[in-house]
């Protein structure tokens, strides 16, 4: 097996057993980047010198039997809106050109503390909004990898890195993960600290994870989750043992949300229906579920909140650098400035009502199931349709995508699973069971 194909947890185990050196793993990934990234364009910065020094240090420690944590010596990468000490963090924007933070984002700091090595930064749409990154989908270079976590999805799918940090405010982590055939998790709002992440919406920004297996995502969450007193939105909910939860996995009770099937293309709806049948035959209890009345207003509320928050966050910078913003985010900011305060308050009330109305449904099922996306990754520079993620970003409920097959044109599709607030342990357990039934996602033929 080529080293660049190792999952994060397998690489960490091999390093701990002293059958793999961090330096050899790193060089395999760098070789892969050199071979492919000229076409895929996932990386905005590869910190070769810093990563090599960290790998050398990790190797010396491993030789002495010293291991910093469960990802000792394993490289990871982060979307370029995560602050990283001493490395440029530009958010895909000319507005932030040359900005170098002096501290690491909380999620990066926790991964480093667990022994992981930051290899570099990955392309994002401008400020994680709509103006696309240059990144291409490794499954078909004519297609988008999705956004805004474009580079994160493409780099993991192309086997240039085993684990990446992304974010989601509307649909920016789960959707690109699905477009690229990955497992992508958006945890509960506040589960992972957003300190040190360029904000788009203080009330809807989530840090997410992308990997090629549920187990790797569970490991990443176990490291990055937890209260951060320096982040006002960080939750105090206890963090369970997510890897242990995977060992207890069994056939889940699934509520299928048919409203989403009706909004999908016939091929996506058919592949998802076949997937549901496979899960039922394997032992899952499958029932039709119906979304509550407040769902009808969820989309309007989500976009109104996001635009208003974005306008507020960028107000001072936009006042002096408006000409440096690209068209889509400029339009979003200008629209946000026109939203009356009472509309914003109404949108917040809709969000609260939607959360409340979802509770009985979430208590009835282990997970709710939808297609992850209405269609496979589209061609061109548009980042795709986030509508199937909107309700869970608005409500802050955890959601995950698991690969479920390919289209006739060879593009990956996924199922999206949703569960109650701070129930990531059961969500990951159900996802791992589905992964066992459906098989691991394939690799693109690069």
DOMI-582533 format. One line per 5 residues: their letters; for each residue x, y, z of C-alpha. Coordinates in nm, 4 decimals, decimal comma. Example, Ala and Ser with C-alpha at 12.3 -4.5 7.8 and 13.67 -1.06 7.14 Angstrom:
BEGIN
AS) 1,2300 -0,4500 0,7800 | 1,3670 -0,1060 0,7140
//
This chain:
BEGIN
XXXXX) 0,0000 0,0000 0,0000 | 0,1248 0,3497 -0,0863 | 0,1730 0,5611 0,2239 | -0,0396 0,8464 0,0878 | -0,3450 0,6176 0,0895
XXXXX) -0,3269 0,5516 0,4645 | -0,6144 0,6798 0,6743 | -0,5172 0,9017 0,9668 | -0,5933 0,6415 1,2334 | -0,3980 0,3700 1,0496
XXXXX) -0,0993 0,5988 0,9995 | -0,1043 0,6947 1,3684 | -0,1133 0,3284 1,4678 | 0,1788 0,2427 1,2392 | 0,3842 0,5298 1,3807
XXXXX) 0,3058 0,4199 1,7358 | 0,4080 0,0629 1,6481 | 0,7311 0,2017 1,4964 | 0,6733 0,0473 1,1549 | 0,6254 0,3897 0,9899
XXXXX) 0,8224 0,7084 1,0363 | 0,6473 1,0478 1,0295 | 0,9111 1,1685 0,7840 | 0,8388 0,8908 0,5342 | 0,4651 0,9536 0,5583
XXXXX) 0,5163 1,3255 0,5040 | 0,7412 1,2784 0,2031 | 0,4856 1,0470 0,0422 | 0,2186 1,3152 0,0792 | 0,4495 1,5871 -0,0538
XXXXX) 0,5275 1,3730 -0,3563 | 0,1554 1,3258 -0,4137 | 0,0963 1,7010 -0,3888 | 0,3764 1,7714 -0,6344 | 0,2287 1,5228 -0,8801
XXXXX) -0,1360 1,6261 -0,8646 | -0,1916 1,9731 -0,7284 | -0,0981 2,1523 -1,0483 | -0,4263 2,0119 -1,1834 | -0,6417 1,9960 -0,8693
XXXXX) -0,5267 2,3253 -0,7099 | -0,6348 2,2366 -0,3578 | -0,3471 2,4058 -0,1742 | -0,2867 2,7741 -0,1285 | 0,0222 2,7077 0,0855
XXXXX) 0,2319 2,3982 0,1601 | 0,4590 2,4505 0,4606 | 0,7312 2,2068 0,3564 | 0,9986 2,3345 0,5910 | 0,7727 2,3585 0,8950
XXXXX) 0,6149 2,0184 0,8344 | 0,9509 1,8501 0,7766 | 1,0869 1,9896 1,1007 | 0,7735 1,8786 1,2866 | 0,7964 1,5304 1,1303
XXXXX) 1,1640 1,5014 1,2289 | 1,0783 1,5998 1,5849 | 0,7826 1,3589 1,5945 | 1,0063 1,0788 1,4675 | 1,2687 1,1456 1,7345
XXXXX) 0,9994 1,1433 2,0023 | 0,8457 0,8204 1,8710 | 1,1870 0,6525 1,8744 | 1,2084 0,7356 2,2458 | 0,8562 0,6075 2,3084
XXXXX) 0,7147 0,9591 2,3530 | 0,3792 1,0194 2,1864 | 0,1997 1,3511 2,2214 | -0,1433 1,2143 2,1428 | -0,3547 0,9948 1,9162
XXXXX) -0,2408 1,1638 1,5915 | 0,1299 1,1751 1,6710 | 0,3234 1,2360 1,3492 | 0,0197 1,2406 1,1189 | -0,0208 1,5398 0,8826
XXXXX) -0,3445 1,7350 0,8478 | -0,4439 2,0538 0,6658 | -0,6847 2,3416 0,7232 | -0,9080 2,5622 0,5157 | -0,7442 2,9019 0,4715
XXXXX) -0,9771 3,0815 0,7105 | -0,8184 2,9069 1,0121 | -0,5502 3,1173 1,1773 | -0,2123 2,9432 1,1801 | 0,0749 3,1060 1,3652
XXXXX) 0,3452 3,2316 1,1312 | 0,1674 3,1238 0,8118 | -0,0334 3,3487 0,5783 | -0,4083 3,3219 0,6354 | -0,5848 3,5123 0,3597
XXXXX) -0,9361 3,3667 0,3373 | -0,9224 3,3525 -0,0420 | -0,9423 3,7321 -0,0534 | -0,7276 4,0236 -0,1673 | -0,8664 4,2045 0,1356
XXXXX) -0,6523 3,9867 0,3642 | -0,3441 3,9644 0,1408 | -0,0285 3,9255 0,3483 | -0,2069 3,8683 0,6795 | -0,0035 3,6420 0,9099
XXXXX) -0,1620 3,5626 1,2488 | 0,0494 3,5117 1,5592 | -0,1584 3,2282 1,7047 | -0,3293 2,9083 1,5937 | -0,7050 2,8649 1,5693
XXXXX) -0,8337 2,6516 1,8560 | -0,9018 2,3500 1,6321 | -0,5512 2,3633 1,4846 | -0,3976 2,4034 1,8305 | -0,5829 2,0966 1,9607
XXXXX) -0,4756 1,8826 1,6658 | -0,1149 1,9918 1,7096 | -0,1350 1,9147 2,0807 | -0,2491 1,5632 1,9836 | 0,0709 1,5235 1,7804
XXXXX) -0,0672 1,6073 1,4356 | 0,1439 1,8049 1,1874 | -0,0028 2,1021 0,9986 | 0,1098 2,0535 0,6383 | -0,0490 2,3683 0,4987
XXXXX) -0,3553 2,5696 0,4047 | -0,6287 2,4831 0,1579 | -0,8204 2,6993 -0,0855 | -1,1558 2,8473 0,0130 | -1,4115 3,0600 -0,1626
XXXXX) -1,3661 3,4250 -0,0665 | -1,4309 3,4543 0,3075 | -1,6122 3,1183 0,2847 | -1,8974 3,2627 0,0773 | -1,9788 3,2296 -0,2933
XXXXX) -1,6944 3,3569 -0,5115 | -1,5233 3,0314 -0,6135 | -1,1746 2,9069 -0,5420 | -0,9573 2,7749 -0,8286 | -0,9867 2,4185 -0,6945
XXXXX) -1,1117 2,1345 -0,9162 | -1,2896 1,8117 -0,8270 | -1,0461 1,5159 -0,8390 | -1,3230 1,2937 -0,9781 | -1,3676 1,5181 -1,2814
XXXXX) -1,1518 1,8266 -1,3205 | -1,4302 2,0002 -1,5129 | -1,6509 1,9885 -1,2021 | -1,6533 2,1897 -0,8809 | -1,5405 2,0237 -0,5582
XXXXX) -1,8065 2,2328 -0,3879 | -1,7573 2,5240 -0,1564 | -1,6643 2,6929 0,0502 | -1,4331 2,4209 0,1863 | -1,3179 2,3455 -0,1674
XXXXX) -0,9532 2,2699 -0,1052 | -1,0274 2,0617 0,2038 | -1,2520 1,8244 0,0094 | -1,0287 1,8021 -0,2973 | -0,7071 1,7440 -0,1018
XXXXX) -0,8498 1,4597 0,1070 | -1,0201 1,2981 -0,1941 | -0,7005 1,3142 -0,4006 | -0,5069 1,1414 -0,1189 | -0,2878 1,4465 -0,0620
XXXXX) -0,3801 1,4567 0,3095 | -0,5812 1,2138 0,5269 | -0,7683 1,4675 0,7400 | -0,8741 1,8287 0,6854 | -1,0574 2,1027 0,8699
XXXXX) -1,3420 2,2816 0,6948 | -1,6284 2,5038 0,8035 | -1,9999 2,5260 0,7370 | -2,2311 2,8246 0,7700 | -2,4844 2,7198 0,5053
XXXXX) -2,3569 2,4030 0,3318 | -1,9817 2,4412 0,3052 | -1,8455 2,1252 0,4715 | -2,0948 1,8449 0,4141 | -2,1691 1,9337 0,0499
XXXXX) -1,8076 1,9439 -0,0798 | -1,7318 1,6254 0,1144 | -2,0157 1,4534 -0,0708 | -1,9167 1,5970 -0,4087 | -1,5695 1,4484 -0,3570
XXXXX) -1,6769 1,1086 -0,2197 | -1,5765 1,1670 0,1438 | -1,7135 1,1450 0,4935 | -1,7822 1,4989 0,6119 | -1,9117 1,5958 0,9566
XXXXX) -2,0712 1,9209 1,0694 | -2,1063 1,8795 1,4456 | -2,3528 2,0593 1,6708 | -2,3132 2,4367 1,6818 | -2,0601 2,5140 1,9545
XXXXX) -1,9173 2,1609 1,9732 | -1,5836 2,2695 1,8160 | -1,4498 2,6142 1,8991 | -1,4503 2,8729 1,6203 | -1,1859 3,0853 1,7930
XXXXX) -0,9277 3,1872 1,5358 | -1,1550 3,1171 1,2385 | -1,2495 3,4081 1,0106 | -1,6158 3,4613 1,0876 | -1,8990 3,4701 0,8366
XXXXX) -2,1891 3,4385 1,0814 | -2,1276 3,4304 1,4544 | -2,4589 3,2491 1,5032 | -2,4211 2,9824 1,2295 | -2,0485 2,9158 1,1780
XXXXX) -1,9482 2,5549 1,2464 | -1,6037 2,3954 1,2308 | -1,6222 2,0663 1,0404 | -1,4055 1,7682 0,9550 | -1,3406 1,5732 0,6346
XXXXX) -1,1778 1,2330 0,6002 | -1,2143 0,9094 0,4071 | -1,3713 0,7085 0,6898 | -1,6153 0,7577 0,9747 | -1,3467 0,6368 1,2150
XXXXX) -1,1069 0,9158 1,1113 | -1,3799 1,1762 1,1521 | -1,4633 1,0372 1,4962 | -1,0970 1,0575 1,5955 | -1,0716 1,4151 1,4663
XXXXX) -1,3827 1,5156 1,6594 | -1,2566 1,3538 1,9786 | -0,9513 1,5791 1,9589 | -1,1107 1,9071 1,8505 | -1,4389 1,8994 2,0464
XXXXX) -1,4830 2,0576 2,3868 | -1,5498 2,3833 2,5633 | -1,3267 2,6811 2,4889 | -1,3673 2,9614 2,7466 | -1,2209 3,2084 2,4946
XXXXX) -1,5039 3,1429 2,2460 | -1,8427 3,2894 2,3495 | -2,0294 3,0421 2,1247 | -1,8478 2,7348 2,2586 | -2,0750 2,4808 2,4292
XXXXX) -2,0120 2,3309 2,7723 | -2,1682 1,9953 2,6840 | -1,9483 1,7014 2,7898 | -1,7489 1,5262 2,5183 | -1,8040 1,1490 2,5060
XXXXX) -1,5634 0,8880 2,3725 | -1,6530 0,8920 2,0037 | -1,4239 0,6052 1,9071 | -1,5750 0,3873 2,1788 | -1,9193 0,4703 2,0412
XXXXX) -1,8194 0,3158 1,7092 | -1,7540 -0,0180 1,8772 | -2,1170 -0,0256 1,9928 | -2,2651 0,0355 1,6518 | -2,5801 -0,1464 1,5501
XXXXX) -2,8673 -0,1158 1,3059 | -3,0227 0,2288 1,3586 | -3,3797 0,3501 1,3478 | -3,3921 0,5779 1,0419 | -3,6480 0,8446 0,9573
XXXXX) -3,6459 0,9068 0,5820 | -3,7295 1,2642 0,4806 | -3,8987 1,2235 0,1421 | -3,9337 1,5984 0,0896 | -3,5658 1,6032 -0,0040
XXXXX) -3,5987 1,3183 -0,2518 | -3,8616 1,5220 -0,4372 | -3,6145 1,8108 -0,4753 | -3,3359 1,5881 -0,6085 | -3,2655 1,4803 -0,9651
XXXXX) -3,4240 1,1472 -1,0637 | -3,0847 0,9743 -1,0564 | -2,9955 1,1057 -0,7093 | -3,3410 1,0141 -0,5765 | -3,3119 0,6650 -0,7258
XXXXX) -2,9604 0,5982 -0,5913 | -3,0654 0,7207 -0,2471 | -3,3802 0,5066 -0,2497 | -3,1715 0,2013 -0,3425 | -2,9360 0,2870 -0,0555
XXXXX) -3,2272 0,3068 0,1894 | -3,3431 -0,0372 0,0713 | -2,9947 -0,1799 0,1284 | -2,9875 -0,0405 0,4805 | -3,3332 -0,1837 0,5519
XXXXX) -3,2316 -0,5275 0,4224 | -2,9271 -0,5146 0,6496 | -3,1473 -0,4616 0,9543 | -3,2155 -0,0897 0,9896 | -3,5662 0,0093 1,0941
XXXXX) -3,6755 0,2483 0,8201 | -3,9826 0,4701 0,8383 | -4,1137 0,7723 0,6550 | -4,0701 1,0937 0,8559 | -4,2233 1,4354 0,8009
XXXXX) -4,0640 1,7699 0,8706 | -4,2437 2,0167 1,1007 | -4,4288 2,3296 0,9791 | -4,1426 2,5700 1,0634 | -3,9296 2,3979 0,7985
XXXXX) -4,1111 2,6044 0,5343 | -3,9520 2,9227 0,6675 | -3,6093 2,7764 0,7459 | -3,4431 2,8748 0,4184 | -3,5522 3,2375 0,4314
XXXXX) -3,4446 3,2640 0,7948 | -3,1036 3,1082 0,7294 | -3,0124 3,3382 0,4422 | -3,1431 3,6472 0,6187 | -2,9417 3,5715 0,9322
XXXXX) -2,6267 3,4916 0,7364 | -2,6372 3,8040 0,5214 | -2,7067 4,0267 0,8180 | -2,4259 3,8712 1,0220 | -2,1839 3,8934 0,7287
XXXXX) -2,2613 4,2619 0,6772 | -2,2005 4,3303 1,0453 | -1,8730 4,1351 1,0577 | -1,7323 4,3024 0,7448 | -1,8728 4,6534 0,8013
XXXXX) -1,5506 4,8305 0,9027 | -1,3299 4,6506 0,6516 | -1,5833 4,6930 0,3720 | -1,6041 5,0665 0,4362 | -1,2399 5,1129 0,3368
XXXXX) -1,1703 4,8164 0,1054 | -1,4965 4,7565 -0,0808 | -1,3226 4,7553 -0,4193 | -1,1108 4,4537 -0,3149 | -1,4118 4,2303 -0,2490
XXXXX) -1,5270 4,0005 -0,5280 | -1,8805 4,0422 -0,6686 | -2,0760 3,7744 -0,4807 | -1,9593 3,8565 -0,1304 | -1,9855 4,2279 -0,2057
XXXXX) -2,3475 4,1768 -0,3023 | -2,4134 3,9680 0,0106 | -2,2685 4,2393 0,2343 | -2,4649 4,5145 0,0616 | -2,7860 4,3129 0,0904
XXXXX) -2,7143 4,2444 0,4567 | -2,6794 4,6155 0,5248 | -3,0371 4,6684 0,4039 | -3,2005 4,4105 0,6344 | -3,4094 4,5806 0,9044
XXXXX) -3,3469 4,4784 1,2625 | -3,7008 4,3493 1,3162 | -3,6593 4,1085 1,0196 | -3,3427 3,9739 1,1792 | -3,5217 3,9193 1,5089
XXXXX) -3,8058 3,7383 1,3320 | -3,5539 3,5109 1,1609 | -3,3983 3,4260 1,4970 | -3,7438 3,3399 1,6314 | -3,8058 3,1112 1,3310
XXXXX) -3,4775 2,9342 1,4036 | -3,5783 2,8807 1,7658 | -3,9201 2,7511 1,6613 | -3,7699 2,5141 1,4048 | -3,5339 2,3695 1,6644
XXXXX) -3,8225 2,3182 1,9055 | -4,0423 2,1526 1,6449 | -3,7620 1,9162 1,5401 | -3,7224 1,7671 1,8899 | -4,0066 1,5090 1,8762
XXXXX) -3,8822 1,3837 1,5397 | -3,5262 1,3520 1,6633 | -3,6401 1,1652 1,9739 | -3,8264 0,9113 1,7581 | -3,5285 0,8184 1,5368
XXXXX) -3,1567 0,7612 1,5778 | -3,0976 0,9536 1,2553 | -3,2904 1,1287 0,9815 | -3,1824 1,0542 0,6243 | -3,1752 1,2616 0,3058
XXXXX) -2,9688 1,2646 -0,0119 | -2,6678 1,4811 0,0700 | -2,7107 1,6934 -0,2416 | -2,9885 1,7455 -0,4977 | -2,7463 1,6605 -0,7798
XXXXX) -2,3839 1,5517 -0,8233 | -2,1064 1,8089 -0,8528 | -2,1879 2,0454 -1,1404 | -1,9431 2,1443 -1,4094 | -1,7989 2,4928 -1,4060
XXXXX) -1,6972 2,7230 -1,1256 | -2,0268 2,7420 -0,9356 | -1,9852 2,5736 -0,5968 | -2,3131 2,3801 -0,6108 | -2,6482 2,3764 -0,4348
XXXXX) -2,6392 2,3842 -0,0508 | -3,0135 2,3561 0,0075 | -3,0039 2,0115 0,1703 | -2,7649 2,1423 0,4389 | -2,9476 2,4671 0,5171
XXXXX) -3,1916 2,3366 0,7823 | -2,9135 2,1734 0,9859 | -2,6828 2,4736 0,9650 | -2,9680 2,7003 1,0723 | -3,0706 2,4773 1,3629
XXXXX) -2,7155 2,3849 1,4615 | -2,8008 2,0130 1,4548 | -2,5172 1,7712 1,3708 | -2,5103 1,6229 1,0214 | -2,2772 1,3930 0,8327
XXXXX) -2,2407 1,2652 0,4777 | -2,1393 0,9070 0,4002 | -2,0624 0,7912 0,0420 | -2,3353 0,5711 -0,1067 | -2,2459 0,5234 -0,4736
XXXXX) -2,1635 0,6801 -0,8080 | -2,3694 0,8348 -1,0844 | -2,3668 0,6840 -1,4330 | -2,1127 0,9550 -1,5206 | -1,8853 0,8378 -1,2389
XXXXX) -1,9382 1,1167 -0,9833 | -1,9799 1,0320 -0,6134 | -2,3052 1,0660 -0,4195 | -2,3728 1,0507 -0,0473 | -2,6464 1,0101 0,2095
XXXXX) -2,6840 1,2783 0,4741 | -2,7675 1,1705 0,8299 | -2,8922 1,4131 1,0974 | -2,9417 1,3663 1,4722 | -3,0212 1,5632 1,7867
XXXXX) -2,8051 1,8332 1,9408 | -2,4807 1,7004 2,0924 | -2,5643 1,3444 1,9871 | -2,2552 1,3042 1,7693 | -2,1689 0,9742 1,9400
XXXXX) -2,4886 0,8074 1,8219 | -2,4698 0,9849 1,4847 | -2,1176 0,8527 1,4256 | -2,2206 0,5066 1,5435 | -2,5104 0,4983 1,2960
XXXXX) -2,2855 0,6365 1,0223 | -2,0236 0,3681 1,0845 | -2,2925 0,1009 1,0621 | -2,4101 0,2476 0,7295 | -2,0499 0,2580 0,6084
XXXXX) -2,0150 -0,1114 0,6960 | -2,3232 -0,1931 0,4875 | -2,2478 0,0360 0,1935 | -1,8709 -0,0028 0,1822 | -1,6044 0,2648 0,1942
XXXXX) -1,6083 0,5370 -0,0684 | -1,3991 0,4714 -0,3786 | -1,0969 0,6757 -0,4831 | -1,0923 0,9033 -0,7878 | -0,8840 0,7759 -1,0769
X) -0,6168 1,0421 -1,0805
//
